[in-house]
Amino acid sequence: MLAPITQRMMTTTLRGLECDGLITRTVHPTVPPQVEYDLTDAGRELLAIISRVARWTDKHLETIHSARAACRGR
């Protein structure tokens, strides 16, 4: 389970991702203003890589836990 994130941290993170060229930000002129975020091509490419790493981790999680336990036992 992930810990809750503050509005400030979410805004800081999204701005950083936008500056890195991984997302685009669109403000819609409504009351209150609505903001929409989309992945750029680079963001989609990175997401594919991260997804592969996450699947690998899920597949090998027991091995990782066992290796860590053995290392701590030294």
Distance bins in CASP14 RR format, pairs under 12 A and 6 or more apart:
PFRMAT RR
TARGET T0000
AUTHOR 0000-0000-0000
RMODE 2
METHOD distances of the structure
MODEL  1
3 9 0 0 0 0 0 1 0 0 0 0 0
4 10 0 0 0 0 0 1 0 0 0 0 0
5 11 0 0 0 0 1 0 0 0 0 0 0
5 12 0 0 0 0 1 0 0 0 0 0 0
5 13 1 0 0 1 0 0 0 0 0 0 0
5 14 0 0 0 0 0 1 0 0 0 0 0
6 12 0 0 0 0 1 0 0 0 0 0 0
6 13 0 0 0 0 0 1 0 0 0 0 0
7 13 0 0 0 0 0 1 0 0 0 0 0
7 14 0 0 0 0 0 1 0 0 0 0 0
8 14 0 0 0 0 0 1 0 0 0 0 0
8 15 0 0 0 0 0 1 0 0 0 0 0
9 15 0 0 0 0 0 1 0 0 0 0 0
9 16 0 0 0 0 0 1 0 0 0 0 0
10 16 0 0 0 0 0 1 0 0 0 0 0
10 17 0 0 0 0 0 1 0 0 0 0 0
10 35 0 0 0 0 0 1 0 0 0 0 0
10 37 0 0 0 0 0 1 0 0 0 0 0
11 17 0 0 0 0 0 1 0 0 0 0 0
11 18 0 0 0 0 0 1 0 0 0 0 0
11 25 0 0 0 0 0 1 0 0 0 0 0
11 35 0 0 0 0 1 0 0 0 0 0 0
11 37 0 0 0 0 0 1 0 0 0 0 0
12 18 0 0 0 0 0 1 0 0 0 0 0
12 19 0 0 0 0 0 1 0 0 0 0 0
13 19 0 0 0 0 0 1 0 0 0 0 0
13 20 0 0 0 0 0 1 0 0 0 0 0
13 22 0 0 0 0 0 1 0 0 0 0 0
13 23 0 0 0 0 1 0 0 0 0 0 0
13 37 0 0 0 0 0 1 0 0 0 0 0
14 20 0 0 0 0 0 1 0 0 0 0 0
14 21 0 0 0 0 0 1 0 0 0 0 0
14 22 0 0 0 0 1 0 0 0 0 0 0
14 23 1 0 0 1 0 0 0 0 0 0 0
14 24 0 0 0 0 0 1 0 0 0 0 0
14 25 1 0 0 1 0 0 0 0 0 0 0
14 35 0 0 0 0 1 0 0 0 0 0 0
14 36 0 0 0 0 0 1 0 0 0 0 0
14 37 1 0 0 1 0 0 0 0 0 0 0
14 38 0 0 0 0 0 1 0 0 0 0 0
14 39 0 0 0 0 0 1 0 0 0 0 0
15 21 0 0 0 0 0 1 0 0 0 0 0
15 22 0 0 0 0 0 1 0 0 0 0 0
15 23 0 0 0 0 1 0 0 0 0 0 0
15 25 0 0 0 0 1 0 0 0 0 0 0
15 35 0 0 0 0 0 1 0 0 0 0 0
15 37 0 0 0 0 0 1 0 0 0 0 0
16 22 0 0 0 0 1 0 0 0 0 0 0
16 23 0 0 0 0 1 0 0 0 0 0 0
16 25 0 0 0 0 0 1 0 0 0 0 0
16 37 0 0 0 0 0 1 0 0 0 0 0
17 23 1 0 1 0 0 0 0 0 0 0 0
17 24 0 0 0 0 1 0 0 0 0 0 0
17 25 0 0 0 0 1 0 0 0 0 0 0
17 37 0 0 0 0 1 0 0 0 0 0 0
17 38 0 0 0 0 0 1 0 0 0 0 0
17 39 0 0 0 0 1 0 0 0 0 0 0
17 40 0 0 0 0 1 0 0 0 0 0 0
17 42 0 0 0 0 0 1 0 0 0 0 0
17 43 0 0 0 0 1 0 0 0 0 0 0
17 46 0 0 0 0 1 0 0 0 0 0 0
17 47 0 0 0 0 0 1 0 0 0 0 0
18 24 1 0 0 1 0 0 0 0 0 0 0
18 25 1 0 1 0 0 0 0 0 0 0 0
18 26 0 0 0 0 0 1 0 0 0 0 0
18 27 0 0 0 0 0 1 0 0 0 0 0
18 35 0 0 0 0 0 1 0 0 0 0 0
18 37 1 0 0 1 0 0 0 0 0 0 0
18 38 0 0 0 0 0 1 0 0 0 0 0
18 39 0 0 0 0 0 1 0 0 0 0 0
18 40 0 0 0 0 1 0 0 0 0 0 0
18 42 0 0 0 0 0 1 0 0 0 0 0
18 43 0 0 0 0 0 1 0 0 0 0 0
19 25 0 0 0 0 0 1 0 0 0 0 0
19 40 0 0 0 0 0 1 0 0 0 0 0
20 39 0 0 0 0 0 1 0 0 0 0 0
20 40 0 0 0 0 1 0 0 0 0 0 0
20 42 0 0 0 0 1 0 0 0 0 0 0
20 43 0 0 0 0 1 0 0 0 0 0 0
20 46 0 0 0 0 1 0 0 0 0 0 0
21 37 0 0 0 0 0 1 0 0 0 0 0
21 38 0 0 0 0 0 1 0 0 0 0 0
21 39 0 0 0 0 1 0 0 0 0 0 0
21 40 1 0 1 0 0 0 0 0 0 0 0
21 41 0 0 0 0 1 0 0 0 0 0 0
21 42 1 0 1 0 0 0 0 0 0 0 0
21 43 1 0 0 1 0 0 0 0 0 0 0
21 44 0 0 0 0 0 1 0 0 0 0 0
21 45 0 0 0 0 0 1 0 0 0 0 0
21 46 0 0 0 0 1 0 0 0 0 0 0
22 37 0 0 0 0 1 0 0 0 0 0 0
22 38 0 0 0 0 0 1 0 0 0 0 0
22 39 1 0 0 1 0 0 0 0 0 0 0
22 40 1 0 1 0 0 0 0 0 0 0 0
22 41 0 0 0 0 1 0 0 0 0 0 0
22 42 1 0 1 0 0 0 0 0 0 0 0
22 43 1 0 1 0 0 0 0 0 0 0 0
22 44 0 0 0 0 1 0 0 0 0 0 0
22 45 0 0 0 0 1 0 0 0 0 0 0
22 46 1 0 0 1 0 0 0 0 0 0 0
22 47 0 0 0 0 1 0 0 0 0 0 0
22 49 0 0 0 0 0 1 0 0 0 0 0
22 50 0 0 0 0 0 1 0 0 0 0 0
23 35 0 0 0 0 0 1 0 0 0 0 0
23 36 0 0 0 0 0 1 0 0 0 0 0
23 37 1 0 1 0 0 0 0 0 0 0 0
23 38 1 0 0 1 0 0 0 0 0 0 0
23 39 1 0 1 0 0 0 0 0 0 0 0
23 40 1 0 0 1 0 0 0 0 0 0 0
23 41 0 0 0 0 0 1 0 0 0 0 0
23 42 0 0 0 0 1 0 0 0 0 0 0
23 43 1 0 0 1 0 0 0 0 0 0 0
23 44 0 0 0 0 0 1 0 0 0 0 0
23 46 0 0 0 0 0 1 0 0 0 0 0
23 47 0 0 0 0 0 1 0 0 0 0 0
24 35 0 0 0 0 0 1 0 0 0 0 0
24 36 0 0 0 0 1 0 0 0 0 0 0
24 37 1 0 0 1 0 0 0 0 0 0 0
24 38 1 0 1 0 0 0 0 0 0 0 0
24 39 0 0 0 0 1 0 0 0 0 0 0
24 40 1 0 1 0 0 0 0 0 0 0 0
24 41 0 0 0 0 0 1 0 0 0 0 0
24 42 0 0 0 0 0 1 0 0 0 0 0
24 43 0 0 0 0 1 0 0 0 0 0 0
24 44 0 0 0 0 0 1 0 0 0 0 0
25 33 0 0 0 0 0 1 0 0 0 0 0
25 34 0 0 0 0 0 1 0 0 0 0 0
25 35 1 0 0 1 0 0 0 0 0 0 0
25 36 1 0 0 1 0 0 0 0 0 0 0
25 37 1 0 1 0 0 0 0 0 0 0 0
25 38 0 0 0 0 1 0 0 0 0 0 0
25 39 0 0 0 0 0 1 0 0 0 0 0
25 40 0 0 0 0 0 1 0 0 0 0 0
26 33 0 0 0 0 0 1 0 0 0 0 0
26 34 0 0 0 0 1 0 0 0 0 0 0
26 35 1 0 0 1 0 0 0 0 0 0 0
26 36 1 0 1 0 0 0 0 0 0 0 0
26 37 1 0 0 1 0 0 0 0 0 0 0
26 38 1 0 0 1 0 0 0 0 0 0 0
27 33 1 0 1 0 0 0 0 0 0 0 0
27 34 1 0 0 1 0 0 0 0 0 0 0
27 35 1 0 1 0 0 0 0 0 0 0 0
27 36 0 0 0 0 1 0 0 0 0 0 0
27 37 0 0 0 0 0 1 0 0 0 0 0
28 34 1 0 1 0 0 0 0 0 0 0 0
28 35 1 0 0 1 0 0 0 0 0 0 0
28 36 1 0 0 1 0 0 0 0 0 0 0
28 37 0 0 0 0 0 1 0 0 0 0 0
29 35 0 0 0 0 0 1 0 0 0 0 0
30 36 0 0 0 0 0 1 0 0 0 0 0
37 43 0 0 0 0 0 1 0 0 0 0 0
38 44 0 0 0 0 1 0 0 0 0 0 0
38 47 0 0 0 0 0 1 0 0 0 0 0
39 45 0 0 0 0 1 0 0 0 0 0 0
39 46 0 0 0 0 1 0 0 0 0 0 0
39 47 1 0 0 1 0 0 0 0 0 0 0
39 48 0 0 0 0 0 1 0 0 0 0 0
39 50 0 0 0 0 0 1 0 0 0 0 0
40 46 0 0 0 0 1 0 0 0 0 0 0
40 47 0 0 0 0 0 1 0 0 0 0 0
41 47 0 0 0 0 0 1 0 0 0 0 0
41 48 0 0 0 0 0 1 0 0 0 0 0
42 48 0 0 0 0 0 1 0 0 0 0 0
42 49 0 0 0 0 0 1 0 0 0 0 0
43 49 0 0 0 0 1 0 0 0 0 0 0
43 50 0 0 0 0 1 0 0 0 0 0 0
43 51 0 0 0 0 0 1 0 0 0 0 0
44 50 0 0 0 0 0 1 0 0 0 0 0
44 51 0 0 0 0 0 1 0 0 0 0 0
45 51 0 0 0 0 0 1 0 0 0 0 0
45 52 0 0 0 0 0 1 0 0 0 0 0
46 52 0 0 0 0 0 1 0 0 0 0 0
46 53 0 0 0 0 0 1 0 0 0 0 0
47 53 0 0 0 0 0 1 0 0 0 0 0
47 54 0 0 0 0 0 1 0 0 0 0 0
48 54 0 0 0 0 0 1 0 0 0 0 0
48 55 0 0 0 0 0 1 0 0 0 0 0
49 55 0 0 0 0 0 1 0 0 0 0 0
49 56 0 0 0 0 0 1 0 0 0 0 0
50 56 0 0 0 0 0 1 0 0 0 0 0
50 57 0 0 0 0 0 1 0 0 0 0 0
51 57 0 0 0 0 0 1 0 0 0 0 0
51 58 0 0 0 0 0 1 0 0 0 0 0
52 58 0 0 0 0 0 1 0 0 0 0 0
52 59 0 0 0 0 0 1 0 0 0 0 0
53 59 0 0 0 0 0 1 0 0 0 0 0
53 60 0 0 0 0 0 1 0 0 0 0 0
54 60 0 0 0 0 0 1 0 0 0 0 0
54 61 0 0 0 0 0 1 0 0 0 0 0
55 61 0 0 0 0 0 1 0 0 0 0 0
56 63 0 0 0 0 0 1 0 0 0 0 0
56 64 0 0 0 0 0 1 0 0 0 0 0
57 63 0 0 0 0 0 1 0 0 0 0 0
57 64 1 0 0 1 0 0 0 0 0 0 0
57 65 0 0 0 0 0 1 0 0 0 0 0
58 64 0 0 0 0 0 1 0 0 0 0 0
60 66 0 0 0 0 0 1 0 0 0 0 0
60 67 0 0 0 0 1 0 0 0 0 0 0
60 68 0 0 0 0 0 1 0 0 0 0 0
61 67 0 0 0 0 0 1 0 0 0 0 0
61 68 0 0 0 0 0 1 0 0 0 0 0
62 68 0 0 0 0 0 1 0 0 0 0 0
62 69 0 0 0 0 0 1 0 0 0 0 0
63 69 0 0 0 0 0 1 0 0 0 0 0
63 70 0 0 0 0 0 1 0 0 0 0 0
64 70 0 0 0 0 0 1 0 0 0 0 0
64 71 0 0 0 0 0 1 0 0 0 0 0
65 71 0 0 0 0 0 1 0 0 0 0 0
65 72 0 0 0 0 0 1 0 0 0 0 0
66 72 0 0 0 0 0 1 0 0 0 0 0
66 73 0 0 0 0 0 1 0 0 0 0 0
67 73 0 0 0 0 0 1 0 0 0 0 0
67 74 0 0 0 0 0 1 0 0 0 0 0
68 74 0 0 0 0 0 1 0 0 0 0 0
END
